[in-house]
Amino acid sequence: MERSDTMVHSDTLFSALCNAFVRLYGEGDLPTWMENVLVSSVFPGVRWGEKDILFFPVPLSIVPPVTDLVRRKKAKSVRWFSQEALGEVISTFDPEWSAFRVDVLDERRFVLVDGQYALTASQGKELQERSFIKLAPPSQSSCGHSSREQPVELFIL
């Protein structure tokens, strides 16, 4: 089964690096090189000017407090949180539920870009002021969604 993913998993990246190493230097030193390399998955980020926004995968234990099925589906489509938004999510951890209890569609707290990237409202406002993204008015918005006005410069950490 083929699928497309926005995250490059660590095993995929490690395999690509090993393949490149063999092409450049041959197989002789590959085992030694492999013992000294640690690789993690690649997460997306956005850079404009001197500022970076780093994104992290959604924690698996988020319980969306949404009963409307359409809103619940939109909440489940969020795949990435900015570092700042993730901090807000972590602050909602409920030990009784062993889960984070946060409404990612709360426009007072979060802004969604392309439906899958969650930023804090303050980050969304700053990006809008810099004309990086255009936020739809709440009446026209699909739960705080926005679109990019300028190309995004993605980078790998």
Secondary structure, 3 states (H helix, E strand, C coil): CCCCCCCECHHHHHHHHHHHHHHHHCCCCHHHHHHCCCCCCECCEEEECCEEEEEEECCCCECCCCCCHHHHHHHHCCCEEEHHHHHHHHCCEECCCCEECCCCCCCCCEEEECCCEEEEHHHHHHHHHCCCEEECCCCCCCCCEEEECCCCCECCC
